[in-house]
Structures are given as C-alpha cells and as structure tokens.
Amino acid sequence: MDLALRLGRRCAGLTAENPAVGCVIAHNISGRVEIVGRGWTQEGGRPHAERVALAEAGPLAREATAYVTLEPCSHTGKSSPCADALIEAGIARVVCAHPDPDRRVAGRGFEKLRSAGIAVDVGLMQERAHRDLGGFLSRTVRYRPWLQAKMAFSPDGMIGIEGQGNYPVTGALAKSRTYALRAQADAILVGCDTVLIDNPALTVRLPGLEARSPVRVVLDSKGRMPLETILVQTAENTPVWIVTTEQMPRDKANALKEKGCDILRVDATPEGHVNLKLALEAMAERGINTVFAECGAKLADEMLKAGLVDEFFLYQGAEQIGPNGLVALDGSPEKALFSAGFILEENCNMGQDKLKRFVRPQSLDALYGD
Ligand SMILES: NC(=O)c1ccc[n+]([C@@H]2O[C@H](COP(=O)([O-])OP(=O)(O)OC[C@H]3O[C@@H](n4cnc5c(N)ncnc54)[C@H](OP(=O)(O)O)[C@@H]3O)[C@@H](O)[C@H]2O)c1
C-alpha cells in the first residue's frame, strides 16, 4: 500500500476532476510474493490506476491481490467500472486504503467485488490516503477544493516591500519547493494586486516539470487586470481563469477572452470583492480538486477570516525587511494560524530559510462526510 500511495502521488495535479489513485498488484508465485502490476491514474484522469496495473499484470492478475488507494469505481462513467475489470481479471483479494464518498460509488465498489467472491479489506494506511486524496474528497464531500495557502515572511513579519513587487523574501530552495507544490495542485490562485504589482508568470520552472503548470486563477472583482500582463499574454499556452463579478465591464471581459482567458462571474461580497466561497465552488464545478493560493496580505486576511484555508505553507526567510516592509497577518503569522485552529505538522529547513506547514484538523475531519 505504501508503494500504491507513492504511485498515486506521481499524478497529483494531473488528473482533475478524477482523483490521483495508485494501484499495485502482487502475486504469490511459488511461495514468493512478487509485484506484477503497478498503475496510477493517467493524465486527464483516465485510464484509472487499476486498469493500468491490470494491463501490466496480464494473466498474472489471476488469484493475485490488488492494493488500491481508493475504492474501485462501480459506475459506468467515461470508462467501464474498475470493480468489473478486477473481477474479470480474476483478482482474489482487494486491499483498499480509503472508501470513495462519491454518491455513485460509496460502498458499491466493495459490494460488487464481494458479491463476485473477492475478499475485500478496507482501511490499510487510510490516514495517509485521506491526506493524499484530500482534494478529491473535498470536492466530493464539501463541493469545494482543498485550499492550500502559501506565504513567505521575513523574521520581522513582512511579505515584501511597499510598492515594490517580487521581493525575494526567501532563497532558491524555497522557490523550488513552491514550484513543486504548484505542480501538484490543480490550480494556482492569486489576488489581483499581486498581478498588478509583481506581474508573475505563476508557472512551474523546474527542469522536466515545465509542462505541469496548472491553470492560473486571478481574483479580479472589477476588471483591473491589464491585458499586457504575463498571465494574459501567455493564456493560450497555460490556461488563465479570471474570477470576477458583474462589475467587470463586458468589453474588458471580451478583450480578456480574445487573449485566451476564461471569465467566471460570481456574486460580490457587500464590499464589492469576489465572494471567495463562491469562487472556490465555481472552480470545483470545473473539476478543480486542489488550489494553491499564493497570498498577498489582503487575500490571506480574507481567506483566513472566512475559514476557507485548509493547509498553510509558511516560509520564513532569514533577513529582516525593516521599516518599508509590507505587513501581513499583523506581522505574526503563526499567532494568526494558531488562533484560526491550525496545528503545525511539518517544520524543516530550506537552506537559510524555514518552511512550516500547518493544517486545520477540522478540515481533515470534514472530508469524511456524514
Ligand atoms: N511574500 C509572499 O509570500 C507574497 C505572496 C504574494 C504576494 N506578495 C506581495 O503582496 C503584495 C500584494 O498583496 P496585496 O495585499 O496588496 O494584494 P493581494 O492579496 O495580492 O490581492 C488583493 C486584491 O485581490 C482582489 N480580491 C478579489 N476578491 C477578493 C477577496 N474576496 N478578498 C481579498 N482580495 C480580493 C481585490 O481587488 P479587487 O477588489 O479589485 O478584485 C484585492 O485588492 C505584492 O507586493 C506582492 O509582491 C507576497
């Protein structure tokens, strides 16, 4: 199951709206257990992991055990059910880490396997699967994506310099880790002011992973996004969605569409900003499981206040910024996170910098559904 989970992680960020699942088929050959098939969900969400592993195993799947990270599907969607494929291949036992809360499956996958005489065990390494499949579970159970937020702070609580974009709060290692996190998400999210000030590309710039840049989403309530930004200019290559409100003029929306951007309109808050919960729901409707938000001060504040952040990546740079600094979360991010109910889960050094990863246990509990 450990291997199946690791295989599932390979395709994180590539399978939306489907989950990134892993599968291992092990056969007892003359008293020796051998792995005869490995599979993970393929780009775009299919074929599913079980089918890839079964194809590799071929006739050796007969009487073998399949380890799979999520309950095999039992409904006919764009492909026929994986439960049927496991039965047809003659699998003797299925060990599964996590049940699928999708109403079309929800226990029916296991039922189908058991009715065909297959032994089924559920729950092996479930906690890890729960984390790894968090995006899919969140969209299925809460109708919104798993929301990761990332911010880099200087030791004096600043995220940049007032009026100066792209201030390097942290070094190269931290940047690489951010690229990797971008690659594993289904969408990157920023507030409009970060685009206006930094003009970022928001792509994955790691050797070999350039093609894994996910969709880039900007919250722009009034249509302030200039057509000359890198994001708009590259929208034909890497998708850009702009979540806006009725306040964006039609001609601006048309000009952005002509450049290849997609426009999603949602209701505004009483203050005239994009309603964040509706924005996330609109993204979930389009199949987005996991969102990686690179927060400026205002976006971080609003997201935390609304209780929408599930996981927080807090980078801490080594150098003070001083009096011209841009303060965020009152200059005390950890205090803000602890009072919002987060716990510290990971704490590591990245060269001179530190990365602390926080999670909200309530968010994880909510993914179990009713
Ligand atoms: N160190 C870091 O980790 C890091 C990361 C990112 C950015 N930054 C820095 O942060 C600065 C920008 O931050 P910022 O605080 O000025 O802006 P921001 O958080 O990037 O963007 C805020 C803007 O997003 C739009 N927005 C739409 N709906 C919103 C909502 N519900 N809640 C909040 N905002 C919403 C608003 O403009 P409309 O109302 O017009 O839509 C708002 O003015 C830049 O200097 C950048 O370099 C630092």
The ligand as an SDF file (V2000), in Angstrom:
LIG
                    3D

 48 52  0  0  0  0  0  0  0  0999 V2000
    5.7490   37.0320    0.3390 N   0  0  0  0  0  0  0  0  0  0  0  0
    4.7490   36.3930   -0.2300 C   0  0  0  0  0  0  0  0  0  0  0  0
    4.5340   35.2040    0.0340 O   0  0  0  0  0  0  0  0  0  0  0  0
    3.8630   37.0810   -1.2170 C   0  0  0  0  0  0  0  0  0  0  0  0
    2.9610   36.3350   -1.9790 C   0  0  0  0  0  0  0  0  0  0  0  0
    2.1140   37.0100   -2.8590 C   0  0  0  0  0  0  0  0  0  0  0  0
    2.2050   38.3920   -2.9340 C   0  0  0  0  0  0  0  0  0  0  0  0
    3.0940   39.0690   -2.2100 N   0  0  0  0  0  0  0  0  0  0  0  0
    3.1680   40.5330   -2.2630 C   0  0  0  0  0  0  0  0  0  0  0  0
    1.9210   41.0260   -1.8060 O   0  0  0  0  0  0  0  0  0  0  0  0
    1.6450   42.2640   -2.4360 C   0  0  0  0  0  0  0  0  0  0  0  0
    0.2210   42.2510   -2.9050 C   0  0  0  0  0  0  0  0  0  0  0  0
   -0.6110   41.9640   -1.8080 O   0  0  0  0  0  0  0  0  0  0  0  0
   -1.9240   42.7720   -1.5360 P   0  0  0  0  0  0  0  0  0  0  0  0
   -2.3670   42.5040   -0.1500 O   0  0  0  0  0  0  0  0  0  0  0  0
   -1.6930   44.1890   -1.9430 O   0  0  0  0  0  0  0  0  0  0  0  0
   -2.9500   42.1710   -2.5940 O   0  0  0  0  0  0  0  0  0  0  0  0
   -3.4300   40.6730   -2.9360 P   0  0  0  0  0  0  0  0  0  0  0  0
   -3.8310   39.9910   -1.7080 O   0  0  0  0  0  0  0  0  0  0  0  0
   -2.4550   40.0500   -3.8430 O   0  0  0  0  0  0  0  0  0  0  0  0
   -4.6930   40.9950   -3.8380 O   0  0  0  0  0  0  0  0  0  0  0  0
   -5.7750   41.6510   -3.2430 C   0  0  0  0  0  0  0  0  0  0  0  0
   -6.7740   42.0080   -4.2940 C   0  0  0  0  0  0  0  0  0  0  0  0
   -7.4450   40.8400   -4.7440 O   0  0  0  0  0  0  0  0  0  0  0  0
   -8.7460   41.1920   -5.1130 C   0  0  0  0  0  0  0  0  0  0  0  0
   -9.7450   40.3740   -4.4900 N   0  0  0  0  0  0  0  0  0  0  0  0
  -10.8700   39.9070   -5.0960 C   0  0  0  0  0  0  0  0  0  0  0  0
  -11.6430   39.2990   -4.2320 N   0  0  0  0  0  0  0  0  0  0  0  0
  -11.0290   39.3420   -3.0410 C   0  0  0  0  0  0  0  0  0  0  0  0
  -11.4080   38.8820   -1.7680 C   0  0  0  0  0  0  0  0  0  0  0  0
  -12.5570   38.2540   -1.5430 N   0  0  0  0  0  0  0  0  0  0  0  0
  -10.5640   39.1280   -0.7400 N   0  0  0  0  0  0  0  0  0  0  0  0
   -9.3910   39.7520   -0.9390 C   0  0  0  0  0  0  0  0  0  0  0  0
   -8.9900   40.2210   -2.1320 N   0  0  0  0  0  0  0  0  0  0  0  0
   -9.8210   40.0120   -3.1900 C   0  0  0  0  0  0  0  0  0  0  0  0
   -9.0000   42.6260   -4.6060 C   0  0  0  0  0  0  0  0  0  0  0  0
   -9.0430   43.5180   -5.7040 O   0  0  0  0  0  0  0  0  0  0  0  0
  -10.4710   43.7340   -6.4220 P   0  0  0  0  0  0  0  0  0  0  0  0
  -11.4630   44.0810   -5.3730 O   0  0  0  0  0  0  0  0  0  0  0  0
  -10.2190   44.8060   -7.3950 O   0  0  0  0  0  0  0  0  0  0  0  0
  -10.7700   42.4310   -7.0560 O   0  0  0  0  0  0  0  0  0  0  0  0
   -7.8310   42.9230   -3.7230 C   0  0  0  0  0  0  0  0  0  0  0  0
   -7.4370   44.2680   -3.7510 O   0  0  0  0  0  0  0  0  0  0  0  0
    2.6650   42.4300   -3.5220 C   0  0  0  0  0  0  0  0  0  0  0  0
    3.6400   43.3840   -3.1240 O   0  0  0  0  0  0  0  0  0  0  0  0
    3.3180   41.0650   -3.6500 C   0  0  0  0  0  0  0  0  0  0  0  0
    4.6750   41.1620   -4.0240 O   0  0  0  0  0  0  0  0  0  0  0  0
    3.9320   38.4580   -1.3280 C   0  0  0  0  0  0  0  0  0  0  0  0
  1  2  1  0
  2  3  2  0
  2  4  1  0
  4  5  1  0
  4 48  2  0
  5  6  2  0
  6  7  1  0
  7  8  2  0
  8  9  1  0
  8 48  1  0
  9 10  1  0
  9 46  1  0
 10 11  1  0
 11 12  1  0
 11 44  1  0
 12 13  1  0
 13 14  1  0
 14 15  2  0
 14 16  1  0
 14 17  1  0
 17 18  1  0
 18 19  2  0
 18 20  1  0
 18 21  1  0
 21 22  1  0
 22 23  1  0
 23 24  1  0
 23 42  1  0
 24 25  1  0
 25 26  1  0
 25 36  1  0
 26 27  1  0
 26 35  1  0
 27 28  2  0
 28 29  1  0
 29 30  1  0
 29 35  2  0
 30 31  1  0
 30 32  2  0
 32 33  1  0
 33 34  2  0
 34 35  1  0
 36 37  1  0
 36 42  1  0
 37 38  1  0
 38 39  2  0
 38 40  1  0
 38 41  1  0
 42 43  1  0
 44 45  1  0
 44 46  1  0
 46 47  1  0
M  CHG  2   8   1  16  -1
M  END
$$$$
